[in-house]
Amino acid sequence: MLTNTCFQGIICRNNTLRLSVFRVHFQVLIADIRIKQNAMNTIEIKEECKVIIAKNAMLNNSDFFDVAMANVKIVNANLSDLEIEGAQLGGAYIHNIGMPPKDHPMHDPEARQRPLCFEDCDLNCSTFTNCDLSGVELTDCNIKGLKINGIAIEDLINNAR
């Protein structure tokens, strides 16, 4: 039984656990954890886990399938090449996204954000505030009711024809 347990990383060799670089907190019983040896250690959680806190951790190439992750918070993360498919994001608050700002230690004035791709997304009634949408292209999108700075875009398009 593991309750309110903190591991300072896990490496398994010859059935021995060794403390390592990352920290994960588990706050419920975890009945089955498997650690697979490969190029990077893999932690496979097979039972319900309510809270995982990963700090200063590299989780590159991680997969989450059929998971409930409501109220998850990701702060100061590199999510390049992130793919989210089949997710319900209602109520999500996505902010301060892009390259590091001028006051950030990792700021590079020459760096440019790679383009993002949204396909088959339901973004109805969503709000974009103070966002750089330069160069954005909308293709085969339903724009009924779309407004930019209070101006109905559908009306502008119809009037331009």
C-alpha positions as CSV (number, residue, x, y, z in Angstrom):
1,M,0.0,0.0,0.0
2,L,1.3,3.4,-1.0
3,T,-0.4,6.4,0.6
4,N,0.9,10.0,0.6
5,T,4.3,8.6,-0.5
6,C,7.0,10.7,-2.3
7,F,9.6,9.0,-4.5
8,Q,12.7,11.0,-5.5
9,G,12.7,9.2,-8.9
10,I,12.6,5.5,-9.4
11,I,15.2,3.2,-11.1
12,C,14.8,-0.5,-10.8
13,R,17.7,-2.9,-11.2
14,N,17.8,-6.4,-9.9
15,N,14.5,-5.8,-8.0
16,T,16.2,-2.8,-6.2
17,L,14.7,0.7,-6.1
18,R,17.2,3.5,-6.3
19,L,16.4,7.3,-5.8
20,S,17.1,9.5,-8.7
21,V,16.4,12.9,-10.4
22,F,12.7,13.5,-10.5
23,R,10.0,13.7,-7.9
24,V,6.5,12.2,-8.1
25,H,3.9,12.3,-5.3
26,F,1.2,9.7,-5.1
27,Q,-1.8,10.4,-2.8
28,V,-3.8,7.2,-3.2
29,L,-3.3,3.4,-3.2
30,I,-1.5,2.3,-6.4
31,A,-2.0,-1.4,-6.8
32,D,0.2,-2.1,-9.8
33,I,3.2,0.0,-10.9
34,R,5.5,-1.6,-13.4
35,I,8.9,-0.2,-14.3
36,K,10.3,-1.3,-17.6
37,Q,14.0,-1.1,-18.4
38,N,14.7,0.5,-21.8
39,A,16.6,3.5,-23.1
40,M,14.6,5.7,-20.6
41,N,12.8,4.2,-17.6
42,T,9.1,3.8,-18.1
43,I,6.6,3.9,-15.2
44,E,3.4,2.2,-16.1
45,I,0.5,2.9,-13.7
46,K,-2.3,0.4,-14.1
47,E,-4.7,1.4,-11.4
48,E,-6.5,4.6,-10.4
49,C,-4.2,7.4,-9.3
50,K,-5.8,10.6,-8.2
51,V,-2.9,13.1,-8.0
52,I,0.6,13.0,-9.7
53,I,2.9,16.0,-9.1
54,A,6.0,16.0,-11.3
55,K,8.5,18.8,-10.7
56,N,11.6,19.5,-12.7
57,A,10.8,16.3,-14.6
58,M,11.5,15.3,-18.2
59,L,8.4,13.5,-19.4
60,N,9.4,13.6,-23.2
61,N,7.7,10.9,-25.3
62,S,5.1,10.1,-22.6
63,D,1.7,8.8,-23.6
64,F,-1.6,9.2,-21.8
65,F,-4.5,7.0,-23.1
66,D,-8.1,6.9,-21.8
67,V,-7.3,9.2,-18.9
68,A,-9.3,11.6,-16.8
69,M,-7.2,14.7,-16.3
70,A,-9.7,17.4,-15.3
71,N,-8.2,20.3,-13.4
72,V,-4.7,19.5,-14.6
73,K,-2.3,22.5,-14.5
74,I,0.8,22.7,-16.6
75,V,3.1,25.7,-15.9
76,N,6.4,26.7,-17.5
77,A,6.5,23.6,-19.8
78,N,7.9,22.9,-23.2
79,L,5.0,21.2,-25.0
80,S,6.4,21.4,-28.5
81,D,4.9,18.7,-30.8
82,L,2.1,18.0,-28.2
83,E,-0.8,16.2,-29.7
84,I,-4.2,16.2,-28.1
85,E,-6.8,14.0,-29.8
86,G,-10.4,13.2,-28.8
87,A,-10.2,15.5,-25.7
88,Q,-13.0,17.5,-24.1
89,L,-11.5,20.9,-23.2
90,G,-14.7,22.7,-22.1
91,G,-13.8,25.4,-19.5
92,A,-10.0,25.2,-20.3
93,Y,-8.1,28.3,-19.7
94,I,-5.1,28.5,-22.0
95,H,-2.9,31.6,-21.5
96,N,0.6,33.0,-21.8
97,I,1.4,30.5,-24.7
98,G,4.3,31.0,-27.1
99,M,7.9,31.8,-26.9
100,P,9.3,33.1,-23.5
101,P,8.6,36.8,-23.0
102,K,11.3,39.5,-22.8
103,D,11.6,39.2,-19.0
104,H,12.1,35.4,-19.0
105,P,15.7,34.0,-18.7
106,M,15.2,31.8,-21.8
107,H,14.0,34.7,-24.0
108,D,15.5,34.7,-27.5
109,P,14.5,37.7,-29.6
110,E,15.3,35.8,-32.8
111,A,13.2,32.7,-31.9
112,R,9.8,32.2,-33.6
113,Q,7.0,30.0,-32.4
114,R,6.4,27.1,-34.8
115,P,2.9,27.1,-36.2
116,L,0.1,25.3,-34.4
117,C,-2.5,23.1,-36.2
118,F,-6.2,22.8,-35.1
119,E,-8.2,20.3,-37.0
120,D,-11.8,19.2,-36.4
121,C,-12.1,21.3,-33.2
122,D,-15.2,22.7,-31.7
123,L,-14.2,26.1,-30.5
124,N,-17.7,27.7,-30.6
125,C,-18.3,30.5,-28.1
126,S,-14.6,30.6,-27.3
127,T,-12.8,33.9,-26.6
128,F,-9.3,34.9,-27.9
129,T,-8.0,38.0,-26.1
130,N,-4.7,39.8,-26.8
131,C,-3.5,36.9,-29.1
132,D,-1.2,37.2,-32.1
133,L,-3.2,35.6,-34.9
134,S,-1.0,37.1,-37.7
135,G,-0.8,34.7,-40.6
136,V,-3.6,32.5,-39.3
137,E,-5.6,30.8,-42.1
138,L,-9.2,29.5,-41.6
139,T,-10.2,26.8,-44.2
140,D,-13.6,25.2,-44.4
141,C,-14.6,26.6,-41.0
142,N,-18.1,27.6,-39.8
143,I,-17.7,31.3,-39.0
144,K,-21.4,32.0,-38.3
145,G,-21.3,34.6,-35.4
146,L,-17.5,35.0,-35.6
147,K,-16.6,38.6,-34.5
148,I,-13.3,40.3,-34.4
149,N,-13.2,43.4,-32.3
150,G,-17.0,43.4,-32.4
151,I,-17.3,43.2,-36.2
152,A,-19.2,40.3,-37.7
153,I,-16.8,38.6,-40.1
154,E,-19.5,36.8,-42.0
155,D,-21.1,40.2,-42.8
156,L,-17.8,41.6,-44.0
157,I,-17.3,38.6,-46.3
158,N,-20.8,38.7,-47.7
159,N,-20.5,42.5,-48.3
160,A,-17.1,42.0,-50.1
161,R,-18.7,39.6,-52.6
